[in-house]
Amino acid sequence: MTSPLRPEISGLAEYTLTQHPHRIKLNQNENPYELPEGIKREILERLAVQQWSRYPAFVPSEQIRLLAAFTGWNGEGILIGNGSNELLQLIFSAVLGHGTSMVISQPSFTLYKILGKAFGADVREVQMKPDLTFDVPRLIDEARASHAKLIVLCSPNNPTGTFLPRAELRRVIDETEALVVLDEAYVHFGPESQIDLLGKCGRLIILQTFSKAMGAAGLRLGYGLMAPELAKELNKLKLPYNVNIFTLTALEVLLARWDEIKGWIEPLKRERARLHAGLQAMKGIRVYPSAANFLLFESLERLPRQVFSRLLEKGILIRDVSSYPMLARALRVSVGTPEENGEFLAAMQEAL
Ligand code: PMP
């Protein structure tokens, strides 16, 4: 029987993650701190008095209003998603198809390529420079040469931690005709957001998430910021009631109590610096600067998968990213609690 599926689906590499048994989890760039009890309780109490038998509001206007106040961006240009991944899929489905091209920088978040190919696009990959910074002139050349409809950039970039400076982003937007998606999943750990470019650039979409600094990956909540006219069009493709009342209620409480939550960002940045210094001091390790809550490092002598396995023997799970373009010797470790980071550094000494 011939497959009823589109041919590009059978050729796709799956987005997978093996969950090895572990004691210390430093493989998914999550927040190592759990939300305070009081915040969880407030979310649950607010949920208990709602009608679970009814659909959520058709337009989550109250949550959009709160996000507008939080981000400083016009609510009419805000879409809420079941994780920012859902919004990536939504945007790609609106822009890409057979005969379209999309440009991404590599190495980056693997979902961009998988989704782009799934929608039939010609995915053009531009490698970063050898120091793992963005190659902006080549990104622009590739977009222009292929008449790209979409450019997707991640800053701070997963898995390298690289921050794309504002002037360089501006060049990508000004010197191409593509819609530019900037994935700011790790923005709270970096120097600044590019939200204030939105007012000047109608072809820019910024994606942010509650999964990282905001400590709520399990809730699945992300949002996109863009020109209101663009949001109106993309909204046509959003599934009705895509975000459930649990997550919408959590959004209200997490934003109201953000001042309490955000206190964990500076300590995580200090821990990032400690991890960086610790890795840098190790013989046979090259560590890259990071503006995110993880570090990319290369193991120059021992193979990455051996380092990975030796850490796992001690219950420490990190990410072997050696299959990514340009990263044949690389591993990625998320910043954990001070105790977790201490154990990781000690285990690294022995793993080398
Ligand atoms: N973008 C990037 C760059 C990521 O690394 C991740 C998480 N791995 C996501 C988006 C996913 O975000 P969400 O949980 O909001 O779907």
Residues whose N, C-alpha, C, O or C-beta is under 5 A from the ligand:
A	BS01	PMP	G83 S84 N85 F109 C154 N158 D183 A185 T209 S211 L221 G222
